[in-house]
């Protein structure tokens, strides 16, 4: 998986299962997601929680993968791209192929985001300019409204 720091490591809740697994509801609350979203990620092959009856239990690996999914989505990657990158995980090879793919995709995404930011900055400037013109067009003193008969 992509390199992660332990900086957003979660704290265990009272509902954590004793053998290191976390229930779906606790994972959903921890990440601000719906149960439906977690099941969707599972359906797409991004997560593989353990099942005990109808209960889904998430391992540390699943939670790390979920962090990576959310990071990828925040950066604008499609779920297909996130899965492709995660599927390249191969610690035996030093993850060289995964890192190269990640860098290539990240460079393209960064260029797209910078282009979007430039367009947004331009739109903000034009809107501010228009608003200044509209404010200047307002009369400086409130006009008394004519009394209607």
C-alpha positions as CSV (number, residue, x, y, z in Angstrom):
1,X,0.0,0.0,0.0
2,X,1.0,3.6,-0.4
3,X,3.4,4.9,2.3
4,X,1.5,6.1,5.4
5,X,2.6,7.7,8.6
6,X,1.0,6.8,11.9
7,X,-0.2,10.4,12.3
8,X,-3.9,9.7,12.0
9,X,-3.8,6.4,13.9
10,X,-7.1,5.8,15.5
11,X,-7.8,5.2,19.1
12,X,-9.5,2.0,20.0
13,X,-13.1,2.3,21.1
14,X,-14.8,0.3,23.7
15,X,-16.6,-1.6,20.9
16,X,-13.4,-2.8,19.3
17,X,-13.3,-6.6,19.0
18,X,-10.6,-8.1,21.3
19,X,-8.6,-9.8,18.5
20,X,-7.8,-6.5,16.7
21,X,-10.8,-6.2,14.5
22,X,-13.2,-3.2,14.5
23,X,-16.9,-3.4,13.9
24,X,-18.4,-1.7,10.8
25,X,-20.3,0.9,12.8
26,X,-17.2,1.9,14.7
27,X,-15.2,2.3,11.5
28,X,-18.1,4.3,9.9
29,X,-18.1,6.7,13.0
30,X,-14.3,6.9,13.1
31,X,-14.1,8.1,9.4
32,X,-17.5,9.9,9.2
33,X,-18.8,7.5,6.6
34,X,-22.1,5.7,6.2
35,X,-22.4,1.9,6.5
36,X,-23.5,2.0,2.8
37,X,-20.2,3.7,1.8
38,X,-18.2,1.0,3.5
39,X,-20.3,-1.8,1.9
40,X,-19.8,0.0,-1.5
41,X,-16.0,-0.1,-1.0
42,X,-16.3,-3.7,-0.2
43,X,-18.4,-4.4,-3.3
44,X,-15.7,-2.7,-5.4
45,X,-13.0,-5.0,-4.0
46,X,-11.3,-2.2,-2.1
47,X,-11.9,-3.6,1.3
48,X,-12.3,-7.2,2.5
49,X,-13.6,-7.2,6.1
50,X,-13.9,-10.5,8.0
51,X,-17.4,-11.8,8.6
52,X,-18.8,-13.3,11.7
53,X,-22.4,-14.0,10.9
54,X,-23.8,-10.8,9.5
55,X,-21.2,-8.7,11.3
56,X,-18.4,-7.1,9.3
57,X,-15.1,-6.8,11.1
58,X,-12.3,-4.6,9.8
59,X,-8.6,-5.4,10.4
60,X,-5.8,-2.9,10.7
61,X,-5.0,-3.6,7.1
62,X,-8.6,-2.8,6.1
63,X,-8.5,0.5,8.1
64,X,-5.1,1.4,6.4
65,X,-6.7,0.7,3.0
66,X,-9.7,2.8,3.9
67,X,-7.4,5.7,4.8
68,X,-5.7,5.4,1.4
69,X,-9.1,5.2,-0.4
70,X,-10.2,8.4,1.3
71,X,-6.9,10.1,0.7
72,X,-7.1,9.1,-3.0
73,X,-10.6,10.4,-3.3
74,X,-9.8,13.7,-1.6
75,X,-6.9,14.1,-4.1
76,X,-9.4,13.5,-6.9
77,X,-8.5,9.9,-8.0
78,X,-11.2,7.6,-9.2
79,X,-11.9,4.5,-7.2
80,X,-10.6,2.5,-10.2
81,X,-7.3,4.4,-9.9
82,X,-7.1,3.9,-6.2
83,X,-7.7,0.2,-6.5
84,X,-5.2,-0.1,-9.3
85,X,-2.5,1.6,-7.1
86,X,-3.4,-0.5,-4.1
87,X,-3.4,-3.7,-6.1
88,X,0.3,-3.0,-7.1
89,X,1.3,-3.4,-3.4
90,X,4.2,-5.9,-3.4
91,X,6.6,-5.4,-0.5
92,X,8.8,-8.2,-1.8
93,X,9.8,-6.0,-4.7
94,X,10.1,-2.8,-2.6
95,X,6.9,-1.5,-4.2
96,X,8.8,0.1,-7.0
97,X,6.0,-0.4,-9.6
98,X,3.4,0.9,-7.2
99,X,5.5,4.0,-6.4
100,X,6.2,4.7,-10.0
101,X,2.5,4.4,-10.9
102,X,1.5,6.5,-7.9
103,X,4.0,9.3,-8.9
104,X,2.8,9.2,-12.5
105,X,-0.9,9.4,-11.6
106,X,-0.2,12.0,-8.9
107,X,1.7,14.3,-11.3
108,X,-1.2,14.2,-13.8
109,X,-3.8,14.8,-11.0
110,X,-1.7,17.7,-9.6
111,X,-1.7,19.3,-13.0
112,X,-5.5,18.9,-13.3
113,X,-6.0,20.4,-9.8
114,X,-3.7,23.3,-10.5
115,X,-5.6,24.1,-13.7
116,X,-8.8,24.0,-11.8
117,X,-7.4,26.3,-9.1
118,X,-6.3,28.8,-11.8
119,X,-9.8,28.7,-13.3
120,X,-11.4,29.2,-9.9
121,X,-9.0,32.1,-9.0
122,X,-9.9,33.7,-12.3
123,X,-13.7,33.3,-11.6
124,X,-13.2,34.8,-8.1
125,X,-11.4,37.8,-9.5
126,X,-14.0,38.4,-12.1
127,X,-16.8,38.1,-9.6
128,X,-15.1,40.5,-7.2
129,X,-14.6,43.0,-10.0
130,X,-18.3,42.7,-11.0
131,X,-19.4,43.1,-7.3
132,X,-17.3,46.3,-7.0
133,X,-19.0,47.7,-10.1
134,X,-22.4,46.8,-8.7
135,X,-21.6,48.4,-5.4
136,X,-20.4,51.6,-7.2
137,X,-23.6,51.7,-9.1
138,X,-25.6,51.9,-5.9
139,X,-26.7,55.4,-4.9
140,X,-24.6,56.8,-2.0
141,X,-27.7,57.9,-0.1
142,X,-30.8,55.8,0.3
143,X,-33.6,57.3,-1.8
144,X,-36.9,57.8,-0.2
145,X,-39.5,55.6,-1.7
146,X,-42.6,57.4,-3.1
147,X,-45.6,56.8,-0.9
148,X,-48.1,54.8,-2.8
149,X,-51.7,56.1,-2.7
